[in-house]
């Protein structure tokens, strides 16, 4: 397997963290293009191709998956103009659909953050997930306690609502995750993985470890209650 990134990938992000301003970035834009964006595009392309063997619905391009490094600072207290990582959503819906399960990947000099699950479901989707969990609580609990899922991701994360519909309250006593507004999980690969020829293979394992819970959440949305 390929080694996609040269040592300047990590060096660029270390320096960006100390110089997050337009003047520095403009001076180093060619570095970004050559040593960060271009190899990351090749890497994401290869990851998509590898995931197609597991999920034939993964019919997107790297362009569909990748986020720009420029931050939207219009409504943020943090006015630094650049993200201090490069990222992509590798899923059938790409970066425009956080409710299509796959892998969200953030990469910089500190390593690789890998996320999966459902993020920002709409009101109808959220209701479907909650009721589906309530109706299949034992199956859901078994999945999230599964050895591979628990070892890789630990637990399901996400902000919780303070109030639930009355007919869900009894079920939420048994399964508190019904309170969740999001249902995502994460793991971290240290910086040595960035230069590993086994990086794609390791990310495929992350995807496979998340699959049982992802499939449950997709079924929940499709149930459409």
C-alpha atoms as an extended CHARMM CRD file, in Angstrom:
* protein
*
       225  EXT
         1         1  UNK       CA              0.0000000000        0.0000000000        0.0000000000  PROA      1               0.0000000000
         2         2  UNK       CA              1.0610000000        3.5870000000       -0.6000000000  PROA      2               0.0000000000
         3         3  UNK       CA              2.6930000000        6.0230000000        1.7820000000  PROA      3               0.0000000000
         4         4  UNK       CA              0.8610000000        9.1950000000        0.8210000000  PROA      4               0.0000000000
         5         5  UNK       CA              2.4320000000       11.9510000000        2.8930000000  PROA      5               0.0000000000
         6         6  UNK       CA              5.9590000000       13.3240000000        3.1700000000  PROA      6               0.0000000000
         7         7  UNK       CA              7.3720000000       14.8440000000        6.4050000000  PROA      7               0.0000000000
         8         8  UNK       CA              6.2910000000       18.3510000000        5.4100000000  PROA      8               0.0000000000
         9         9  UNK       CA              2.6410000000       17.3530000000        5.9300000000  PROA      9               0.0000000000
        10        10  UNK       CA              3.0970000000       17.3750000000        9.7210000000  PROA      10              0.0000000000
        11        11  UNK       CA              5.5310000000       20.2970000000        9.6110000000  PROA      11              0.0000000000
        12        12  UNK       CA              3.0050000000       22.4270000000        7.7160000000  PROA      12              0.0000000000
        13        13  UNK       CA              0.3000000000       21.9480000000       10.3650000000  PROA      13              0.0000000000
        14        14  UNK       CA              2.7090000000       22.5180000000       13.2520000000  PROA      14              0.0000000000
        15        15  UNK       CA              3.6640000000       25.8450000000       11.6950000000  PROA      15              0.0000000000
        16        16  UNK       CA              0.0790000000       26.7430000000       10.8080000000  PROA      16              0.0000000000
        17        17  UNK       CA             -0.9400000000       26.2750000000       14.4560000000  PROA      17              0.0000000000
        18        18  UNK       CA              1.5470000000       29.0130000000       15.3720000000  PROA      18              0.0000000000
        19        19  UNK       CA              0.8760000000       31.2440000000       12.3440000000  PROA      19              0.0000000000
        20        20  UNK       CA             -2.8350000000       31.0370000000       11.6100000000  PROA      20              0.0000000000
        21        21  UNK       CA             -3.0680000000       34.1950000000        9.5280000000  PROA      21              0.0000000000
        22        22  UNK       CA             -3.4980000000       35.0760000000        5.8620000000  PROA      22              0.0000000000
        23        23  UNK       CA             -0.0150000000       36.4850000000        5.3710000000  PROA      23              0.0000000000
        24        24  UNK       CA              1.6920000000       33.2730000000        6.4880000000  PROA      24              0.0000000000
        25        25  UNK       CA             -0.7150000000       31.0580000000        4.5680000000  PROA      25              0.0000000000
        26        26  UNK       CA             -0.2720000000       32.9600000000        1.3190000000  PROA      26              0.0000000000
        27        27  UNK       CA              3.4930000000       32.5390000000        1.6010000000  PROA      27              0.0000000000
        28        28  UNK       CA              3.0360000000       28.8130000000        2.2030000000  PROA      28              0.0000000000
        29        29  UNK       CA              0.0900000000       28.1260000000       -0.0970000000  PROA      29              0.0000000000
        30        30  UNK       CA              2.2120000000       26.1690000000       -2.5830000000  PROA      30              0.0000000000
        31        31  UNK       CA              3.3970000000       23.9420000000        0.2810000000  PROA      31              0.0000000000
        32        32  UNK       CA             -0.2040000000       23.3450000000        1.2450000000  PROA      32              0.0000000000
        33        33  UNK       CA             -1.1960000000       22.4610000000       -2.3100000000  PROA      33              0.0000000000
        34        34  UNK       CA              1.7840000000       20.1720000000       -2.9350000000  PROA      34              0.0000000000
        35        35  UNK       CA              2.3660000000       18.4740000000        0.4240000000  PROA      35              0.0000000000
        36        36  UNK       CA             -1.1010000000       18.5150000000        2.0060000000  PROA      36              0.0000000000
        37        37  UNK       CA             -4.0400000000       18.9370000000       -0.3730000000  PROA      37              0.0000000000
        38        38  UNK       CA             -2.7660000000       16.9450000000       -3.3470000000  PROA      38              0.0000000000
        39        39  UNK       CA             -1.6210000000       13.8450000000       -1.4290000000  PROA      39              0.0000000000
        40        40  UNK       CA             -4.7520000000       13.9810000000        0.7390000000  PROA      40              0.0000000000
        41        41  UNK       CA             -6.8550000000       13.9630000000       -2.4470000000  PROA      41              0.0000000000
        42        42  UNK       CA             -5.0500000000       10.8480000000       -3.7000000000  PROA      42              0.0000000000
        43        43  UNK       CA             -5.4230000000        9.2240000000       -0.2730000000  PROA      43              0.0000000000
        44        44  UNK       CA             -9.1730000000        9.9200000000       -0.0940000000  PROA      44              0.0000000000
        45        45  UNK       CA             -9.6200000000        8.6660000000       -3.6680000000  PROA      45              0.0000000000
        46        46  UNK       CA             -7.9300000000        5.3800000000       -2.7710000000  PROA      46              0.0000000000
        47        47  UNK       CA             -9.9440000000        5.0800000000        0.4530000000  PROA      47              0.0000000000
        48        48  UNK       CA            -13.2040000000        5.5670000000       -1.4590000000  PROA      48              0.0000000000
        49        49  UNK       CA            -12.1730000000        2.8960000000       -3.9590000000  PROA      49              0.0000000000
        50        50  UNK       CA            -11.2880000000        0.4880000000       -1.1320000000  PROA      50              0.0000000000
        51        51  UNK       CA            -14.6090000000        1.1050000000        0.6310000000  PROA      51              0.0000000000
        52        52  UNK       CA            -16.5840000000        0.4080000000       -2.5440000000  PROA      52              0.0000000000
        53        53  UNK       CA            -15.7470000000       -3.2740000000       -2.0770000000  PROA      53              0.0000000000
        54        54  UNK       CA            -17.5840000000       -3.1650000000        1.2640000000  PROA      54              0.0000000000
        55        55  UNK       CA            -20.3040000000       -0.6830000000        0.3540000000  PROA      55              0.0000000000
        56        56  UNK       CA            -21.1190000000       -0.4080000000       -3.3750000000  PROA      56              0.0000000000
        57        57  UNK       CA            -23.1440000000        2.7450000000       -2.6380000000  PROA      57              0.0000000000
        58        58  UNK       CA            -19.8770000000        4.6160000000       -2.0650000000  PROA      58              0.0000000000
        59        59  UNK       CA            -20.0720000000        6.2880000000       -5.4860000000  PROA      59              0.0000000000
        60        60  UNK       CA            -18.4570000000        9.6600000000       -4.7060000000  PROA      60              0.0000000000
        61        61  UNK       CA            -15.2260000000       11.3990000000       -5.6330000000  PROA      61              0.0000000000
        62        62  UNK       CA            -12.6120000000       12.9600000000       -3.3770000000  PROA      62              0.0000000000
        63        63  UNK       CA            -14.0410000000       16.3650000000       -4.3270000000  PROA      63              0.0000000000
        64        64  UNK       CA            -17.4390000000       15.2850000000       -2.9860000000  PROA      64              0.0000000000
        65        65  UNK       CA            -15.8280000000       14.2130000000        0.3020000000  PROA      65              0.0000000000
        66        66  UNK       CA            -13.2000000000       16.8460000000        1.1150000000  PROA      66              0.0000000000
        67        67  UNK       CA            -13.6540000000       20.0550000000        3.0810000000  PROA      67              0.0000000000
        68        68  UNK       CA            -11.8120000000       23.2780000000        2.2880000000  PROA      68              0.0000000000
        69        69  UNK       CA             -9.1940000000       24.4570000000        4.7740000000  PROA      69              0.0000000000
        70        70  UNK       CA            -10.7630000000       27.9290000000        4.9270000000  PROA      70              0.0000000000
        71        71  UNK       CA            -12.9060000000       28.5170000000        8.0150000000  PROA      71              0.0000000000
        72        72  UNK       CA            -16.2840000000       30.2610000000        7.9550000000  PROA      72              0.0000000000
        73        73  UNK       CA            -15.6750000000       32.9540000000       10.5700000000  PROA      73              0.0000000000
        74        74  UNK       CA            -18.8660000000       34.9620000000       10.0220000000  PROA      74              0.0000000000
        75        75  UNK       CA            -20.6540000000       33.6220000000       13.1060000000  PROA      75              0.0000000000
        76        76  UNK       CA            -17.6660000000       32.3780000000       15.1120000000  PROA      76              0.0000000000
        77        77  UNK       CA            -15.8630000000       33.9620000000       18.0380000000  PROA      77              0.0000000000
        78        78  UNK       CA            -12.6910000000       32.3030000000       16.7640000000  PROA      78              0.0000000000
        79        79  UNK       CA            -11.5460000000       34.5250000000       13.8970000000  PROA      79              0.0000000000
        80        80  UNK       CA             -8.5290000000       32.4650000000       12.8130000000  PROA      80              0.0000000000
        81        81  UNK       CA             -9.0200000000       32.0520000000        9.0650000000  PROA      81              0.0000000000
        82        82  UNK       CA             -7.8230000000       28.4550000000        8.5710000000  PROA      82              0.0000000000
        83        83  UNK       CA             -8.7030000000       25.0670000000        9.9540000000  PROA      83              0.0000000000
        84        84  UNK       CA             -5.7010000000       23.4270000000       11.5850000000  PROA      84              0.0000000000
        85        85  UNK       CA             -6.4330000000       20.0720000000        9.9750000000  PROA      85              0.0000000000
        86        86  UNK       CA             -7.5590000000       18.6700000000        6.6490000000  PROA      86              0.0000000000
        87        87  UNK       CA            -10.7330000000       16.6190000000        6.5900000000  PROA      87              0.0000000000
        88        88  UNK       CA            -13.2420000000       14.6360000000        4.5530000000  PROA      88              0.0000000000
        89        89  UNK       CA            -16.5000000000       12.7190000000        4.9210000000  PROA      89              0.0000000000
        90        90  UNK       CA            -16.1840000000        9.4020000000        3.1190000000  PROA      90              0.0000000000
        91        91  UNK       CA            -19.7740000000        8.1840000000        2.8600000000  PROA      91              0.0000000000
        92        92  UNK       CA            -22.3600000000        7.6710000000        0.1060000000  PROA      92              0.0000000000
        93        93  UNK       CA            -23.5100000000       11.2620000000        0.6570000000  PROA      93              0.0000000000
        94        94  UNK       CA            -20.0880000000       12.8640000000        1.0330000000  PROA      94              0.0000000000
        95        95  UNK       CA            -19.5360000000       16.1080000000        2.9280000000  PROA      95              0.0000000000
        96        96  UNK       CA            -23.0830000000       17.3840000000        2.2590000000  PROA      96              0.0000000000
        97        97  UNK       CA            -24.8230000000       14.5530000000        4.1210000000  PROA      97              0.0000000000
        98        98  UNK       CA            -23.8540000000       13.8230000000        7.7220000000  PROA      98              0.0000000000
        99        99  UNK       CA            -26.7310000000       11.3390000000        8.1260000000  PROA      99              0.0000000000
       100       100  UNK       CA            -25.2640000000        8.9340000000        5.5710000000  PROA      100             0.0000000000
       101       101  UNK       CA            -22.9670000000        6.6970000000        7.6040000000  PROA      101             0.0000000000
       102       102  UNK       CA            -19.3120000000        6.3030000000        6.7070000000  PROA      102             0.0000000000
       103       103  UNK       CA            -16.0970000000        7.8100000000        8.0430000000  PROA      103             0.0000000000
       104       104  UNK       CA            -15.3280000000       11.4210000000        8.8810000000  PROA      104             0.0000000000
       105       105  UNK       CA            -11.5480000000       11.9070000000        8.9420000000  PROA      105             0.0000000000
       106       106  UNK       CA             -9.5430000000       14.8110000000       10.3740000000  PROA      106             0.0000000000
       107       107  UNK       CA             -5.7810000000       14.7190000000        9.9110000000  PROA      107             0.0000000000
       108       108  UNK       CA             -2.9080000000       16.9380000000       11.0840000000  PROA      108             0.0000000000
       109       109  UNK       CA              0.4670000000       16.6730000000       12.8330000000  PROA      109             0.0000000000
       110       110  UNK       CA             -1.1610000000       15.1850000000       15.9490000000  PROA      110             0.0000000000
       111       111  UNK       CA             -2.5720000000       12.2010000000       14.0880000000  PROA      111             0.0000000000
       112       112  UNK       CA             -5.9250000000       11.1430000000       12.6860000000  PROA      112             0.0000000000
       113       113  UNK       CA             -9.3420000000       11.5550000000       14.2770000000  PROA      113             0.0000000000
       114       114  UNK       CA            -11.8390000000        9.0720000000       12.8340000000  PROA      114             0.0000000000
       115       115  UNK       CA            -15.5820000000        9.5010000000       13.4070000000  PROA      115             0.0000000000
       116       116  UNK       CA            -18.6160000000        7.5110000000       12.3460000000  PROA      116             0.0000000000
       117       117  UNK       CA            -22.3470000000        7.3640000000       13.0450000000  PROA      117             0.0000000000
       118       118  UNK       CA            -25.1580000000        9.8710000000       12.4890000000  PROA      118             0.0000000000
       119       119  UNK       CA            -24.5650000000       13.5880000000       12.9580000000  PROA      119             0.0000000000
       120       120  UNK       CA            -27.2170000000       16.3210000000       12.8620000000  PROA      120             0.0000000000
       121       121  UNK       CA            -30.2610000000       14.2360000000       11.8930000000  PROA      121             0.0000000000
       122       122  UNK       CA            -33.3080000000       16.3030000000       11.0590000000  PROA      122             0.0000000000
       123       123  UNK       CA            -36.3720000000       16.2730000000       13.3200000000  PROA      123             0.0000000000
       124       124  UNK       CA            -38.0490000000       13.3580000000       11.5440000000  PROA      124             0.0000000000
       125       125  UNK       CA            -34.8530000000       11.2960000000       11.3990000000  PROA      125             0.0000000000
       126       126  UNK       CA            -34.1280000000       11.9130000000       15.0710000000  PROA      126             0.0000000000
       127       127  UNK       CA            -37.6050000000       10.7720000000       16.0480000000  PROA      127             0.0000000000
       128       128  UNK       CA            -37.2040000000        7.6450000000       13.9150000000  PROA      128             0.0000000000
       129       129  UNK       CA            -33.8960000000        6.7860000000       15.5930000000  PROA      129             0.0000000000
       130       130  UNK       CA            -35.2580000000        7.3170000000       19.0880000000  PROA      130             0.0000000000
       131       131  UNK       CA            -38.3780000000        5.2210000000       18.5800000000  PROA      131             0.0000000000
       132       132  UNK       CA            -36.4380000000        2.5040000000       16.8000000000  PROA      132             0.0000000000
       133       133  UNK       CA            -34.0120000000        2.2510000000       19.7150000000  PROA      133             0.0000000000
       134       134  UNK       CA            -36.9660000000        2.1020000000       22.1020000000  PROA      134             0.0000000000
       135       135  UNK       CA            -38.5500000000       -0.7000000000       20.0640000000  PROA      135             0.0000000000
       136       136  UNK       CA            -35.2600000000       -2.6340000000       19.7560000000  PROA      136             0.0000000000
       137       137  UNK       CA            -33.5110000000       -1.7190000000       23.0020000000  PROA      137             0.0000000000
       138       138  UNK       CA            -31.9490000000       -5.1250000000       23.6850000000  PROA      138             0.0000000000
       139       139  UNK       CA            -30.5530000000       -5.4660000000       20.1530000000  PROA      139             0.0000000000
       140       140  UNK       CA            -29.1710000000       -1.9230000000       20.2930000000  PROA      140             0.0000000000
       141       141  UNK       CA            -27.5400000000       -2.4380000000       23.6920000000  PROA      141             0.0000000000
       142       142  UNK       CA            -25.9360000000       -5.6480000000       22.4560000000  PROA      142             0.0000000000
       143       143  UNK       CA            -24.4770000000       -3.8650000000       19.4210000000  PROA      143             0.0000000000
       144       144  UNK       CA            -22.9240000000       -0.9820000000       21.3550000000  PROA      144             0.0000000000
       145       145  UNK       CA            -21.4270000000       -3.4340000000       23.8460000000  PROA      145             0.0000000000
       146       146  UNK       CA            -19.9600000000       -5.5500000000       21.0540000000  PROA      146             0.0000000000
       147       147  UNK       CA            -16.2350000000       -6.2680000000       21.5240000000  PROA      147             0.0000000000
       148       148  UNK       CA            -15.0070000000       -4.6820000000       18.2970000000  PROA      148             0.0000000000
       149       149  UNK       CA            -17.2030000000       -1.5930000000       18.5400000000  PROA      149             0.0000000000
       150       150  UNK       CA            -16.4310000000       -0.9840000000       22.2160000000  PROA      150             0.0000000000
       151       151  UNK       CA            -12.6990000000       -1.5880000000       21.7950000000  PROA      151             0.0000000000
       152       152  UNK       CA            -12.4640000000        0.7790000000       18.8330000000  PROA      152             0.0000000000
       153       153  UNK       CA            -14.9060000000        3.5590000000       19.7340000000  PROA      153             0.0000000000
       154       154  UNK       CA            -15.7810000000        3.1450000000       23.4000000000  PROA      154             0.0000000000
       155       155  UNK       CA            -19.2720000000        4.6080000000       23.4160000000  PROA      155             0.0000000000
       156       156  UNK       CA            -21.7880000000        6.6820000000       21.4830000000  PROA      156             0.0000000000
       157       157  UNK       CA            -21.3780000000       10.4330000000       21.8980000000  PROA      157             0.0000000000
       158       158  UNK       CA            -23.6210000000       13.4220000000       21.2970000000  PROA      158             0.0000000000
       159       159  UNK       CA            -25.4230000000       16.2640000000       23.0130000000  PROA      159             0.0000000000
       160       160  UNK       CA            -28.6070000000       15.1900000000       24.7920000000  PROA      160             0.0000000000
       161       161  UNK       CA            -32.0740000000       16.7220000000       24.9680000000  PROA      161             0.0000000000
       162       162  UNK       CA            -33.4960000000       17.6060000000       28.3720000000  PROA      162             0.0000000000
       163       163  UNK       CA            -37.0610000000       16.7780000000       27.3200000000  PROA      163             0.0000000000
       164       164  UNK       CA            -38.4910000000       13.7680000000       25.4890000000  PROA      164             0.0000000000
       165       165  UNK       CA            -41.9650000000       12.8790000000       24.2360000000  PROA      165             0.0000000000
       166       166  UNK       CA            -43.9520000000       11.2920000000       27.0520000000  PROA      166             0.0000000000
       167       167  UNK       CA            -44.1530000000        7.9060000000       25.3390000000  PROA      167             0.0000000000
       168       168  UNK       CA            -40.3480000000        7.6350000000       25.2190000000  PROA      168             0.0000000000
       169       169  UNK       CA            -39.6270000000        8.3850000000       28.8690000000  PROA      169             0.0000000000
       170       170  UNK       CA            -39.9870000000        4.8130000000       30.1180000000  PROA      170             0.0000000000
       171       171  UNK       CA            -37.6960000000        3.5030000000       27.3760000000  PROA      171             0.0000000000
       172       172  UNK       CA            -35.1180000000        6.2200000000       28.1270000000  PROA      172             0.0000000000
       173       173  UNK       CA            -34.8630000000        4.9050000000       31.6790000000  PROA      173             0.0000000000
       174       174  UNK       CA            -33.5950000000        1.6470000000       30.1740000000  PROA      174             0.0000000000
       175       175  UNK       CA            -31.4840000000        3.2750000000       27.4400000000  PROA      175             0.0000000000
       176       176  UNK       CA            -30.3220000000        6.8350000000       28.1580000000  PROA      176             0.0000000000
       177       177  UNK       CA            -28.9730000000        7.2630000000       24.6100000000  PROA      177             0.0000000000
       178       178  UNK       CA            -32.5630000000        7.8860000000       23.5150000000  PROA      178             0.0000000000
       179       179  UNK       CA            -31.9850000000       11.4130000000       24.8680000000  PROA      179             0.0000000000
       180       180  UNK       CA            -29.2190000000       11.9720000000       22.2750000000  PROA      180             0.0000000000
       181       181  UNK       CA            -29.5800000000       14.5400000000       19.5080000000  PROA      181             0.0000000000
       182       182  UNK       CA            -26.6030000000       13.0180000000       17.6410000000  PROA      182             0.0000000000
       183       183  UNK       CA            -25.2750000000        9.4590000000       17.5350000000  PROA      183             0.0000000000
       184       184  UNK       CA            -21.5950000000        9.4830000000       16.6700000000  PROA      184             0.0000000000
       185       185  UNK       CA            -18.4450000000        7.7160000000       17.8460000000  PROA      185             0.0000000000
       186       186  UNK       CA            -14.7600000000        8.3830000000       17.4140000000  PROA      186             0.0000000000
       187       187  UNK       CA            -11.3170000000        6.9200000000       17.6730000000  PROA      187             0.0000000000
       188       188  UNK       CA             -7.8120000000        8.3470000000       17.3050000000  PROA      188             0.0000000000
       189       189  UNK       CA             -4.8550000000        7.0190000000       15.3360000000  PROA      189             0.0000000000
       190       190  UNK       CA             -1.5310000000        8.4720000000       16.4180000000  PROA      190             0.0000000000
       191       191  UNK       CA              0.7300000000       10.3960000000       14.0510000000  PROA      191             0.0000000000
       192       192  UNK       CA              2.7500000000        7.3280000000       13.0690000000  PROA      192             0.0000000000
       193       193  UNK       CA             -0.2480000000        6.0920000000       11.0650000000  PROA      193             0.0000000000
       194       194  UNK       CA             -0.0110000000        9.0760000000        8.6950000000  PROA      194             0.0000000000
       195       195  UNK       CA              3.1030000000        7.5730000000        7.1230000000  PROA      195             0.0000000000
       196       196  UNK       CA              2.1250000000        3.9270000000        7.4630000000  PROA      196             0.0000000000
       197       197  UNK       CA              1.6330000000        1.8660000000        4.2890000000  PROA      197             0.0000000000
       198       198  UNK       CA             -1.1600000000        0.1040000000        6.2230000000  PROA      198             0.0000000000
       199       199  UNK       CA             -3.2090000000        3.2850000000        6.7520000000  PROA      199             0.0000000000
       200       200  UNK       CA             -5.9800000000        2.3740000000        4.2900000000  PROA      200             0.0000000000
       201       201  UNK       CA             -6.2400000000       -1.1160000000        5.7760000000  PROA      201             0.0000000000
       202       202  UNK       CA             -6.5500000000        0.3090000000        9.2930000000  PROA      202             0.0000000000
       203       203  UNK       CA             -9.3040000000        2.7090000000        8.2230000000  PROA      203             0.0000000000
       204       204  UNK       CA            -11.1720000000       -0.1680000000        6.5960000000  PROA      204             0.0000000000
       205       205  UNK       CA            -11.0540000000       -1.9110000000        9.9800000000  PROA      205             0.0000000000
       206       206  UNK       CA            -12.4740000000        1.2370000000       11.6000000000  PROA      206             0.0000000000
       207       207  UNK       CA            -15.2940000000        1.2040000000        9.0640000000  PROA      207             0.0000000000
       208       208  UNK       CA            -16.0090000000       -2.4840000000        9.6330000000  PROA      208             0.0000000000
       209       209  UNK       CA            -15.9530000000       -2.0590000000       13.4260000000  PROA      209             0.0000000000
       210       210  UNK       CA            -18.5910000000        0.6740000000       13.1150000000  PROA      210             0.0000000000
       211       211  UNK       CA            -20.7710000000       -1.1890000000       10.5950000000  PROA      211             0.0000000000
       212       212  UNK       CA            -23.1580000000       -3.0610000000       12.9340000000  PROA      212             0.0000000000
       213       213  UNK       CA            -24.1440000000        0.1040000000       14.8090000000  PROA      213             0.0000000000
       214       214  UNK       CA            -24.1960000000        2.1470000000       11.5980000000  PROA      214             0.0000000000
       215       215  UNK       CA            -26.5110000000       -0.3760000000        9.9530000000  PROA      215             0.0000000000
       216       216  UNK       CA            -28.8330000000       -0.2390000000       12.9610000000  PROA      216             0.0000000000
       217       217  UNK       CA            -29.0030000000        3.5750000000       12.7740000000  PROA      217             0.0000000000
       218       218  UNK       CA            -29.6220000000        3.4910000000        9.0180000000  PROA      218             0.0000000000
       219       219  UNK       CA            -32.4290000000        0.9740000000        9.5330000000  PROA      219             0.0000000000
       220       220  UNK       CA            -33.8390000000        3.2790000000       12.2080000000  PROA      220             0.0000000000
       221       221  UNK       CA            -33.9830000000        6.2170000000        9.7970000000  PROA      221             0.0000000000
       222       222  UNK       CA            -35.4940000000        4.0630000000        7.0390000000  PROA      222             0.0000000000
       223       223  UNK       CA            -38.1980000000        2.8590000000        9.4360000000  PROA      223             0.0000000000
       224       224  UNK       CA            -39.4470000000        6.4530000000        9.3280000000  PROA      224             0.0000000000
       225       225  UNK       CA            -41.6010000000        6.4190000000       12.4290000000  PROA      225             0.0000000000
